[in-house]
Amino acid sequence: MDKNVICVVGPTASGKTDLAVQLALALDGEVVSCDSMQIYRGMDIGTAKPTREERQGIPHHMLDVADPTESYSVSRFVDEADRAVQDVLARGKRAILAGKHVLCEKPMVLSKAEAEDCFRLADEKGLVLMEGVKTAYCPGYHKVIEKAKSGIIGDIRYIDSCFTKLEGESSRELNDTEYGGSFTELGSYVMLPVFDLLGYIGEPLFVSLCDSKGIDLFTRMDAKGMYGIASAECGLGVKAEGRLLISGTKGFIKAAAPWWKTRHIEIHFEDESKSISLDEPFEGDGLRYEISEFMQQIENGGRVTNYAPKDRSVFMADMMERFLHKRAESGVSSK
């Protein structure tokens, strides 16, 4: 890293903002915020966004750069923050990066290299970086994966996960030709059980139905692991059952729709008299489970739990990158 770039990192409420300002005053520098929430305009309360008085005349970059309703990825943040740092350095100033732990909305990034780089930077700074896929942290989903891995249905041979939702024609998801579409919007969910049960897969096959703008309305990803195959489907403006089915050599597990808010689980066998029915809680929209996992990682000094493996986020970014490449090859640009 450039010797003129100073990184101020640490837990929430430890005085990073004030220290960054004092360093900037002493060293003729400027501050580049690395806060995941302070980028949004109008979100001053609850984000501890520094006031004009607290900034003491020091220029602050990467504050108020997006609307709360706007799609904003880690990839876009890295590009814009890097430009801000380079601009500061080009003017002979020192750049102070005020760093914090980051809980990022899915998809975190759209390429494997970006995901690996983001986790590397977080590790170097001793910070927690976690991708926010609510289903991944809820009790019901944990129970599904636990039962599937226990061997109760034998060896896993097939996974079918589906997530669809109805959207109005004016919605961002159906009009954003760069980041919109069913797979970038919902793919993180349907890929969860694929990675958690099959691990890394071979080259996936993507089949999409796109509108006149090139935005995919329905996409199916077919993939093959070492011992099983998977089909992950997602759609916008279309309604399907929305279940999760895991087939094994002794039986199958079905998480009832909407499976991404896992509440009801059924385990079926050839002898139906042995079938099992389970119910698990799912409170609110699931955000509490996500935040609980995030806080646990921070309290554990950044130690990653089984529910938030970094390689899963890298896998998802890899699949997103392959999908966008396939879309571009088919004549529909991601730009």
Secondary structure in CASP SS format (residue, H / E / C, confidence):
PFRMAT SS
TARGET T0000
AUTHOR 0000-0000-0000
METHOD secondary structure of the structure
MODEL  1
M C 1.00
D C 1.00
K C 1.00
N C 1.00
V E 1.00
I E 1.00
C E 1.00
V E 1.00
V C 1.00
G C 1.00
P C 1.00
T C 1.00
A C 1.00
S C 1.00
G C 1.00
K H 1.00
T H 1.00
D H 1.00
L H 1.00
A H 1.00
V H 1.00
Q H 1.00
L H 1.00
A H 1.00
L H 1.00
A H 1.00
L H 1.00
D C 1.00
G E 1.00
E E 1.00
V E 1.00
V E 1.00
S E 1.00
C E 1.00
D C 1.00
S C 1.00
M C 1.00
Q C 1.00
I C 1.00
Y E 1.00
R C 1.00
G C 1.00
M C 1.00
D C 1.00
I C 1.00
G C 1.00
T C 1.00
A C 1.00
K C 1.00
P C 1.00
T C 1.00
R H 1.00
E H 1.00
E H 1.00
R H 1.00
Q C 1.00
G C 1.00
I C 1.00
P C 1.00
H E 1.00
H E 1.00
M C 1.00
L C 1.00
D C 1.00
V C 1.00
A E 1.00
D C 1.00
P C 1.00
T C 1.00
E C 1.00
S C 1.00
Y C 1.00
S C 1.00
V H 1.00
S H 1.00
R H 1.00
F H 1.00
V H 1.00
D H 1.00
E H 1.00
A H 1.00
D H 1.00
R H 1.00
A H 1.00
V H 1.00
Q H 1.00
D H 1.00
V H 1.00
L H 1.00
A H 1.00
R C 1.00
G C 1.00
K C 1.00
R E 1.00
A E 1.00
I E 1.00
L E 1.00
A E 1.00
G E 1.00
K C 1.00
H C 1.00
V E 1.00
L E 1.00
C E 1.00
E E 1.00
K C 1.00
P C 1.00
M C 1.00
V C 1.00
L C 1.00
S C 1.00
K H 1.00
A H 1.00
E H 1.00
A H 1.00
E H 1.00
D H 1.00
C H 1.00
F H 1.00
R H 1.00
L H 1.00
A H 1.00
D H 1.00
E H 1.00
K H 1.00
G C 1.00
L C 1.00
V C 1.00
L E 1.00
M E 1.00
E E 1.00
G E 1.00
V C 1.00
K H 1.00
T H 1.00
A H 1.00
Y H 1.00
C C 1.00
P H 1.00
G H 1.00
Y H 1.00
H H 1.00
K H 1.00
V H 1.00
I H 1.00
E H 1.00
K H 1.00
A H 1.00
K H 1.00
S H 1.00
G C 1.00
I C 1.00
I C 1.00
G C 1.00
D C 1.00
I E 1.00
R E 1.00
Y E 1.00
I E 1.00
D E 1.00
S E 1.00
C E 1.00
F E 1.00
T E 1.00
K E 1.00
L C 1.00
E C 1.00
G C 1.00
E C 1.00
S C 1.00
S C 1.00
R H 1.00
E H 1.00
L H 1.00
N C 1.00
D C 1.00
T C 1.00
E C 1.00
Y C 1.00
G C 1.00
G C 1.00
S H 1.00
F H 1.00
T H 1.00
E H 1.00
L H 1.00
G H 1.00
S H 1.00
Y H 1.00
V H 1.00
M H 1.00
L H 1.00
P H 1.00
V H 1.00
F H 1.00
D H 1.00
L H 1.00
L H 1.00
G C 1.00
Y C 1.00
I C 1.00
G C 1.00
E C 1.00
P C 1.00
L E 1.00
F E 1.00
V E 1.00
S E 1.00
L E 1.00
C E 1.00
D C 1.00
S C 1.00
K C 1.00
G C 1.00
I C 1.00
D E 1.00
L E 1.00
F E 1.00
T E 1.00
R E 1.00
M E 1.00
D E 1.00
A E 1.00
K E 1.00
G C 1.00
M C 1.00
Y C 1.00
G C 1.00
I E 1.00
A E 1.00
S E 1.00
A E 1.00
E E 1.00
C E 1.00
G E 1.00
L E 1.00
G C 1.00
V C 1.00
K C 1.00
A C 1.00
E C 1.00
G C 1.00
R C 1.00
L E 1.00
L E 1.00
I E 1.00
S E 1.00
G E 1.00
T C 1.00
K C 1.00
G E 1.00
F E 1.00
I E 1.00
K E 1.00
A E 1.00
A C 1.00
A C 1.00
P C 1.00
W H 1.00
W H 1.00
K H 1.00
T C 1.00
R C 1.00
H E 1.00
I E 1.00
E E 1.00
I E 1.00
H E 1.00
F E 1.00
E C 1.00
D C 1.00
E H 1.00
S H 1.00
K H 1.00
S C 1.00
I E 1.00
S E 1.00
L E 1.00
D E 1.00
E C 1.00
P C 1.00
F C 1.00
E C 1.00
G C 1.00
D C 1.00
G C 1.00
L H 1.00
R H 1.00
Y H 1.00
E H 1.00
I H 1.00
S H 1.00
E H 1.00
F H 1.00
M H 1.00
Q H 1.00
Q H 1.00
I H 1.00
E H 1.00
N C 1.00
G C 1.00
G C 1.00
R C 1.00
V C 1.00
T C 1.00
N C 1.00
Y C 1.00
A C 1.00
P C 1.00
K H 1.00
D H 1.00
R H 1.00
S H 1.00
V H 1.00
F H 1.00
M H 1.00
A H 1.00
D H 1.00
M H 1.00
M H 1.00
E H 1.00
R H 1.00
F H 1.00
L H 1.00
H H 1.00
K H 1.00
R H 1.00
A H 1.00
E H 1.00
S C 1.00
G C 1.00
V C 1.00
S C 1.00
S C 1.00
K C 1.00
END
